[in-house]
Amino acid sequence: MVNRDITDDNIINSYINPVYENLHSPKTMKDIALAVDIIKRKIQENKKIRIIGDYDVDGIISVFILYTALKECGANVDYEIPDRIKDGYGINENIVKTAYDEDVDTIITCDNGISAIDQIQYAKNLGLTVIVTDHHDVPFVEENGVRTFISSQADAIINPKQIECEYEFKSICGAGVAFKLMEVLYEELGMNKEECYKLIEFVAIATVCDVVDLIDENRIFVKNGLNMLNNTTNIGIKALKKASGLEDKEITAYHLGFVIGPCLNASGRLDSAKKGLELLLMENYEDAENLAQEIVDLNDARKDMTKEQNEFFQELANIQEYCVNIALSKKAKYHDMEELLKDVTCEVVYRIMELLDGYGEGVPRCDIINTVTSKSINEGIELHDKCMNFLENPFSVTMESERSRVR
C-alpha cells in the first residue's frame, strides 16, 4: 500500500475493509442539505424537474442514478443529455430555453455545471431553479498569483472540490456525487437506505471509467459494485454483457473499463448517449438485447475508426517531418522566407488534400486550389497557418464526417 501512496489511516482502513460503514457522511458536502430541501419541496408541489447530464459514461450513469432515484421518490422528472457535436459539453442556453418552454421548473445538472456561469445565469433570469452536481475543478481567475474562484448563481452547488466544502474525499466521480445527493434524499424522505445502495453497481461503472483513484470511497464503490454487477438484475446490463461476450464471465474492473464502459461511451460518440441510458432503463429483455447489440456494433465501428485515425495521425506526422525536410532542402534557393513558405505550403497542401480523401472535407478544397495557384504571399501564409492548425488538431475537424459515416 505504501508503494501506492496509501498511508493515511482512514484510507488504509477503507482499502482493507471496503464496506458501506466506511463511506463518508454525505451531509458534510456543501449545499447538499439545501439541495435536498429544494428537491423535497419540488416533489411535494409536483414541479417538473429536468436532469441535464453529459455524454460520457460518468454522465450517462449520473443521469441514470438521479432519474431512477427521483422516480422512486415520486418526482415529476425527465432528462436531457447534450449531443456531443451539436451541443458540446454540458448545459447550454438552448437546453435551458427548451426546458423553460416545456414548463420545467427545476434543472439538476450532473457531471457538469460547475463552469456554466453564464448558462446558469440565463436559467435564473428565466426564473428556473438550478441545482448543480459536479466533480470537476472549480473555475477561477488569477491575478498577481492570487486565485479567485468563481461560482454561478445556482440555488445549490454540490461539488466536493469547492474550497468551502468540508467533505473529506475530493476524488469521487460525477455519479458518486449524484449518489451522495440521493442518499441524503432517501434518508430525509424516510426511505430504505438499502434501496439507495442498490445504485452502487452503477456508481462502480462510472468510477472505473472516469479513471479516478481507486482508494477510499472509490474502492468501496468498485469492490461492492462488482459483486452486485456479477449478480445484476438490471436488464440492460444483462443484455450488454451477453452482446459483449461476457454473459458467463466474472465481471472485473477490466471489463468495466475496456468493454462495458467503451460500449456506453460509443453511443455518445457516434450516435446519442441517450441510447446508453435507455438501455439501462429498459424493462423488456428482448428490446434490451436489440439495443445492446446496436451499441456493441457502434463500439466496434469506433474501434475501426480509431485504427484508421491512428494511421491518419501517422501520415500527418510524416507530412510534418516532410515539411521540415523540404524547407531545409530548399532554404538555400531563396532569399525571401515568404517565398520559401509559399513553395513549401504548395507541396504540403497537396499532400493534405490527398490524405483527406475518405476523411471528410477538413480543409475546403476550392480554397486550397485557389490559394495555391494565386500569387498572393499573404494568402499563402494564411493557408499555411490553416494547414498547420489542421496538422495539430485534425480529429476535431474530421469528427463530424466520421460520425456521418456510421449513420
N, C-alpha and C positions, 0 to 999 in steps of 0.2 A: 504493500500500500504506500510505503514511503516513496518508492520509485514512481508511483502515480501521483505524487504530491498530495496524498491524503494523510494529513497529520492532525487535523482538528478532531477533538474527541467526539463531538456530536456527529461529524461526517463519518468517522470511523464506525460509530455505533450503527448509523443507518446503513452503512455499507455491509456490515456483518449481519445486521438484523433488519432487512428491508421490509418492515411490517408497517401497517397503517398507523399504529400508535406512534411511530416516529415521524409522521407527517407534521409539518408546522401548522400552527393555528392560522387559518386564512384571515381571521379577524384583525390581525396586525397589519394587513395591507391597507394602505391609504385609500380612502373613499369607498371601501368595499361595503361598509355598513350603510353609507349614504346611497350607494347604488342599489342595494337590496331593498331599502325603504322605498326608493322610487319604483322599482320593479313590482314590489308588492302592491303599491297603490295603483299602478297601471293595470295589473291583473284584476284587482277589485273593481276598477272602473271600466274594464273590458276595452281598454285603449289598444289600438293597433300598434304592435311592436315589429320592427324590421331589423333583422341581423344583417350586417354588412361584413362579409368575410374577405378572404384572399384566395387566389387560385392555386396555391401550392398545397402540399399535404397538410401542413400545420393549419393553414387557413380553412381547408375543407373540414378537417377534424374539429376545429374550433367551432365552426358553424353547426356541425352535427351535434356537438355537446350542448351548445346553447339551445338549439332548436328542440332537441329531444327532451331536455330537462324542462324548458319553459312550457312545452306542450303538456308534460306531466303535471306541471304546476297550474295548469288551466289557463295559460296565457293565450291571447289572440296574437299569434306570431307567425311571420313568414321570413324569408331570407332573400338576399341578393348577393351574388358573387361577381365581381368585376370581370370583364373579358380581358384577357392578357394583352391583346392587340388593340382593341377598340377603346378600352377604358384605362388600361395601365394599372399600376398598383394602387390598391386601397380606395377609400371613399373619394368621390369627386362630386362636383356641383351638379352634374347631370343625374347622378344617382340620388342625390339629395332632393333635387327638384321632382324627380319621378316619385319618390316617396311622399313628398308633400302633395303632389297631385292625386295620389292614391289614398289620401287621408291617413297616412301613417302619423302616429303621434310621437313615437319614441324610436330612435335609432340606437342600436347597440353594435359597436364595431368589435371585431375580434381579429387578432393578429395584424392589426393596422389601426391607424387613427392617432397615434401619439404625435405624428408630424403634420397632421392635417389641420393646421391652424386656420387657414382661410376657408377651407371647406366646412369646417365645423362652425365658424362664424356665420357663414351663409345659412347653415341649417338653423342656427339660433335666431338669425334675422327673420326666418320664415316662421318662427315660433315653435320649432321642434325641440323635444327633449333629447339630449345626446349623452350616452354613456360610452366611454372608451375603455376597452380592454385590450391590452397590448403588452408586448415584452421587448420591443425594440428600444434602442437607445433614445433618450430624450433629446430633442434638438436644442441647440444653443447658439448664441452669438458670442464671439470672443473679441475683446478689445483690451489692448495692453496686457495680454496674458491672462486676463480675467474672464472666465466663462459665466455667462448669464443664461440660465436655462429657460426655455420658452414653453409655456403651457397654453393650451387652447381654452376656449370658454365653455367646454363641455360641462354638463351638470355633475358628472363624476368621472374621474380618470383613475383606472386601476392598472398600475404598471409597477412591478417591484423595483424597477430601475430608477424611479423618481427619488430624488435626494431625500424628500420628506417621508418616504415610505419606510417603515420600520421592519418590514418583512425581511427575515434574515437570509433567505436564499434568493439570489437575484437571477439565477440562470434557468428558470423554468421556461418552457416554450409558450406560444400563444394559447395552445389548447390547455396547458396547465393552468394558466391564468383564468381561462373560461371555466375550467373545472372548479377552481377555488371559489369563484363567484357563485356557482350553482350549489356548491357545498354549503355555503352560508345561507343561501336562499332556502334550500331544503330544510335546514335547521330552524330557520325563522318561521317557516310555514308548518312546522311540526311534522314533516315528512321523514320517513325512514332513511337515515344516512346511508345504510347499506345499499339502497336503491341508487343513490348517487355514486357510490363506489363501483357500481357495475360499469360506469363510463370509463373506468381506468384502463380497460383494454384498448380504448381508442386513444387515450392520452399517451399510452405507450408507443403507439404507431407514430404519432406526431413527435414525440420526444426523440425517438431514434432518427426519424427522417429530417428533423430540423438540426441535427448534429450538435446538440447541446451536451455539456459534460454529464456523463452518466454517474454522477455522485449525488449524495444527499437525497432529496426528494425524487430526483430523476431516476435514480436506481430503484427506489421503491415503486415508482410508476411502472418501470420497464419489467422488473422482476415479477411483480404481481400481474401486470398486464399480459405478459407472455403466457402465464399459467391460464389466464382467462381466455386468451385467443386460441389456445390449443383445445379448449372446450367451448368455443363460442356458440351462441345461439343466434347470432346475427346472420340473417340470410344472405346479405350482400357479401360479408366476409367469407362465408362458406362457399359461395359461388365463385368469388375471386380466387380463393385457394384452389378450387378444382380447376378453374380455367388456367391457372398458373402452374399446374402440375404439383401442387403442394397438399393435395387432399389427404394423403396418407403419411405426411411427414410431420415431424415435430417442428413447430414454428420457433425460430430463434430470432435474435436481433438482426442477424444477417438477412433473413428473409424479409424482415420489415424494411430494412434499408436498401435492399437490392432487388426485391421482387414486388412486394405489395405496395411499398411507397412509390416506386417509379411508375407503377400502373396508374395509381391515383394522380400522380403528377402529370402523366401523359394526357389525361383527359383535359387538364387545364392548358397544357402547352399546344395541343393540336386540335382541340375541339372546344369543349366547355367544361370547366371544373364542376359545374352542376351535375354532370353525368356521374362523377365520382361520388358526390354527395347523395344523389338519387339512389345509387347502388346501395349505400349504407342504410338508406331509409326504406328499402323495398321490403314488402311483406309477402310477395309471391315468388316462390323459388324459381319457377320456370322463366319468369320475366328477368329475375336476377341473373340467371345463367346466361341469358342472351346478352344482357348489358355487360356482364363481366367479360364475356368473350370479346365484345366490341372494344372494351377498354384494354384488354390484353393485346388485341390487334393494333390498337393505337400505340401501345408501348413498343411493340415490335417495329412499327413504322418509325417511331422515334429512334430506335436503335440503328435502323438503316440510315436515317438522316445523320445521326451522329457520326457514323462511319464515313459517309460522304463528306460531311463538313470537316472531319479531321483531314481527309485527303485534300479538301479545298484549302484549308489553312496551310497545309504543307506547300501547296502550289503557290499560295500568296507569299509564304516565306521565301520560296525560290525566286519569285519576282522581286521581292525586296533585295535579296542578295544580288540579283541580276542588275537592279538599279544602281547599286553601289559600284559594281564591277564596270558597267558600261560608262558610268560617269567618270571613273578614274581613267579608263582607257581613252576616253575622248577629250579629257580635260586639256591636254596639250595642244589640241587643234583649235581651241577657242581662246579669244582674248576677253570675251564678254560672258560672264556667268549666266546671264539671262538666256543667251543663245544656247549655251550648253543645256540649261534646264529645259528649254523648249525641245531640243533634239531628243534628250532622254525621255521627256514626257511622251513624245510621239510613240516611241517604242514601247514604253510601259503601258500606255493606254491600249494599244492594240493587243498586248498580252492579256490585260484585264478583260477586254472585250471577248477574247477567245475563251477565257476562263469562265466568264459569266454565262456562257451558253449552257442552259439547263439549270441555272441557279437564279433565274429571275432577272428583272431589269434593275439591277442595283445602281448602275450609273447610266443615265439616258444615252442611248447610242447616238441619237441625232446630235446631241450636244457635243459628244466626243468627236464625231466625224467633222462637224462644223469647226470646232475649235482647233483640231489637229491640222486641218487644211487652211486655217486662217493664218495671217501674217502677224497677228497681234501677240506680242510678247506678254502683255498683261493678261490676256485670256489664257495663254499657255501656263502662266504662273498660277492663275486661279484654278485651272483644270488640274494642275499638278497637286495643289492643295487638296482638291476634292478626292483625287486618287489616293493620296497619302492617308486621308481620313478613312477612306474605304478600306485601305490595307490594314489600318489599325483596328477597325471595328466592323468587319464585313458581316458578322452574324446579325446585327441589328438591321442591316439593310435587306438581308435575304430572308428574314424570319417569315414575313407575310407570304412570300412566294412559296416557301417550304410548306407553310400551313395550307395554302390553297391546293398544293399537290395532293395532300391527303384527302381533302374534301372532294 
